[in-house]
Amino acid sequence: MNKKPLIIIGLVVFILAIAFIAVRVFVFSPPSIVKLTPIPDGEYDPAVWGKYYPLEYRSYLKNREMAPSPTGFGGSVKVQKSIAEPSILENFKGMAFSKDYSEDRGHPYAVQDLMETKRVSPKSVGSCMTCKTANLIDIYREKGWGYANMPLFDLFPLLKHPITCANCHEPSTMALRVINPAFIEAMAGRGIDVKKASREEMRSYVCGQCHVEYYFQPETSKVIFPWQKGVKPGEMYAYYAGQPFGFAQDWIHPDSQAKMLKAQHPDFETWSGGVHGKAGVSCADCHMPFMRNNGRKYSSHWVTSPLKNIGSSCRTCHDQSEPWLLERVKTTQNNVWHLQKTAGQWVARAHEVIGKAASVPKTNLAELEKARELVRKAQWFWDIVAAENSMGFHNPDQVLNTLGQSIDLAHQAIETASRAAGTNF
Amino acid sequence: MIRKILKGSAGVTAIGIVIGLVIAGISAGSYHLAGTPQFCASCHSMETVHGAWLQSEHKQFACIECHLPDSNLASQVTYKAAVGMRDLYYETLRSYPDAIKLTDGGRKIVSENCLRCHFSTVEKTNMASGGASCIQCHRKLVHGQGLAKGGIRVE
């Protein structure tokens, strides 16, 4: 038989394959540089930015996903935290977090969730929207801190977009930037000029402008970060003890009558003292790892648990296998969860005991006041961990220490209240 | 005249030798070329590790001095052909992982190559008793964090 055509076909296929490989690998290799397309100032719609930065935008859209996290802690499903930790209802009695304290969803839902939460009321102030929207840029430019004291509901019509590209990116250069004036002022208070920050520092500052502990200044409602004495739980507590600007408490607990503080998601502070933070690993290194699409490298804008992409996040530095790394994180988080639940329960018990001691006739009021101060501190040390988003992973040793102090302080509060009342509760 | 030579069996042998030499020359040349860092870096996926190596304390050594097994030429050629085909597959499809890591086999090869120079440092220690991997601790020695300095460039 004539085998010539077969040989020729084979040869053609071979040459075509070689040519295809050569073209893919050597001629049209994936680009290493992103072409800059400036976006007009004041454009906050991510879809407009997304036309020119499609990979980043496509990954940003994944923030809409509502799913549990791989370890079971955190996640982006709107579920009441008090289901897993019922002491939340006891410890936040008399304030809004006992009414509604749900797990937070992704950045695209920030405005919607602000409008829907039962924590806001017609009395809520404008500062509540500081970290929820890119429209903050125009609002602050126009009104300065004046917006902080406006009724929140009056500002709602201005909140056209949630947290979008403009919150972190300079539209003309795509360089990283921070827009929250409270962060810029707080960093200046620590002697840090964020305008001079390196790119690597900015990869944490953009997150740190919101993922922090804060309070509202009495009278003005201005947002302030309590960092003057430092960012550790004890240092922030010492700052509040000085009653800055006359700020004494967030609310008074109805059972214990203690002047309480509410902690808010101190992710940035917790991370900054942890092993990753100290080693210079930025928020974005783990939460926005470099990924590839068709060989083109891009930063994932799906800001989520690094454990959803262990291969791209952890394994950029760590050589161990994915199951091994996941197991390490789970171990840390399970340990923290155990102590956190314990601390929360003892704090709840302390409120109850102080309430009972107060109703005893001839109770020692000076001692009782000491017990109230102890439960205030105990709850702070529990809440600063419970309100944080990493279940301790951002700084495991510090977090376990903080919870240890909380449990100890709660027991001291119970003991002191018992002594005040002359009985053993 | 030429036809006469071609017709003779000695001629066929001579032509065979010439063709053989040419093939051998091309093979040797391309094997040599494929061992240069420039060749390794011509793949997009190798951009960051190549950049880091250029700044490392081991930049005087070519990629293959650490990444090819420390053995005879035949097994080196076999190894290079096998992993080369694998690399070519992923490079063409652009489906390589975001963070490229050594395989267990590749890790062992690198570690053994460390000892080619550094054996005297560890020979009287517990580490020489076997099983220890140099790069478990010295993993950032050559390729650093594997991150491009300054991240993704925007221009």
Interface residues (C-beta under 8 A of the other chain):
Chain A: F20 I21 R24 V25 F26 S29 P30 S32 I33 V34 K35 L36 T173 M174 R199 P289 F290 M291 R292 N294 G295 K297 Y298 S299 N309 G311 S312 R315 T316 C317 D319
Chain B: S42 C43 H44 S45 E47 L88 E91 T92 R94 Y96 P97 D98 A99 K101 L102 Q136 R139 Q145 G146 L147 A148 G150 G151 I152 R153 V154 E155
